[in-house]
Amino acid sequence: MKKFIEEFKAFALRGNVMDMAVGVLIGAAFSGIVTSLTDNFINPIISLITGAATYTLQDAAQFGSNFVSAVLNFFITALILFFLLKAVNKLMGLGHKPEAPAAPTTKVCPYCSSEIPIGAVRCPHCTSHLEEEQKDA
């Protein structure tokens, strides 16, 4: 059972699965905005043009309020998802140690300022001997 839980955790917290889940949730929240826009603005305008309905100022205020509510719902959902993913990413990075910087593999020739291998005793560009500098350093 413990191995199953570990495998499920590895599957669920992979980047692709998390991205897909965020996409589905944001898509659903955005669908609410589109539905509200259609129901509260486009349909009443079409009804007014065709003469199917007349609206009062209170109706128009209610339509605007519904649309603002849908937009706020979208932004709250997106904000919660942002904080949730930020926390998951932080938890995933807890066990990882930062990588130590790699040892340098090149150095700069003091005579011609060309980049040369770290173990070179003679610069391939200006042919200067570098042994004296290594002894001093």
N, C-alpha and C positions, 0 to 999 in steps of 0.2 A: 504494500500500500504506500509506503514511503517513497519508493522508486516512482510509482505512478504520479504522486503529487509533485515530485521534482520534475518529471517529464512534462507534466501539464504546465507547471510554472515556467519552464523554459519555452514551451510553445506559446503560452499566452503573452509573455513579455517580450517576444521577438519584435523587432521593428515593424515588420510587415503587418502583423496582426494588430498592433497598436495603431498604426496608421490607418488601417481599414476601419477599425472601430471608431476612431475620431472622425473619419470621413462620413461614416453612416450617421453618427450623431449630429454632426454639423449639417449634413444634408437634410435630416429630419427637421432640425430647427429652422433651416432656411426655407424648407417647404411650408412651414407655418407663416413665414413672411409673404411668400408668393400667394398662398391661399387668402391671407388677410388682405393683400393688395387687390386681389381679384374680387373678393366678396365685398370689400368696403369702399372701393374706388371705381373699379372698372364696371362692375355690374350696375351700380346706381347711375353711373353716367349713361350707360346704354339704355337703362330703363327711362331716364329722363328724356333722352333723345327720341326714343320710340313712343313715349307717352304712356308707357305701361304703369308708371308710378310717379307720384310726386313726393318730395321729401321736404321736411321742415328743417330749420336751422338746428334743432335738437338732434335730428337724425344724422345730419352731417357731422355734428360734434361727436356723436356716438361712433360713427364710422372712423373718424380720425383717432379717437381714443383706442379703438380696437386695434388699429394698425400700429400705433405707438406701443401698445402692449405686446404685440407680436415681435416688434423690433427689439424691445427691451428683453423679452424672453430669449431671443437669439443671442444677444450679447452676454446675458447672464450664463447661458449654456456654454458659450465659447470661453468665457472667463473661468468657469468651473473646470472645464476640460483642460485649459491651459495650466491651472494650478495642480490638477491631478497628474497630468503628464510630467510636470516639473518635479513633483514629489516622487513619482515612479522612477524617473531618470536618476534622481539623487540617490534613491535606495539601490538602484542597480549599480551605481558607481561606488558604493561604500566598501566593497570587498576588494576593489582593484587598487593596486599600488601604482603610483605614478612612475612612468618609465624613467630610468636614469639616463642622463644625456650620454650619447655615444662618445667614445674616445675620438679625438680628432685624427683624421687620416692624412691630412695635408697641413702644410705650413707655408709661410710666405718667405721668399728669398729676401734677405735684408739688402741685397745689392740692386736687384731689378724689380722687386715687388711682384714677381710671378708666383703663382700657386704651384707648389711642388710636393711630392710625397713626403711624409713625415720622416722616413728613414733615409732620405737622400743625403749624400755627403758632398755632392756637386750639383749645382743648378743646371738643368738641361737647357735653359734658355740663355744664360749669360756665362755659363761654365765656371762660375766662381766656386772656390772650395768653401765648404760650409763647416768643416771639422773644427776650426778654431772657435766658431760661434757656439757650437754644441758644448765644447769644453768650458767656455765661459759661463754658460747658462746653467 
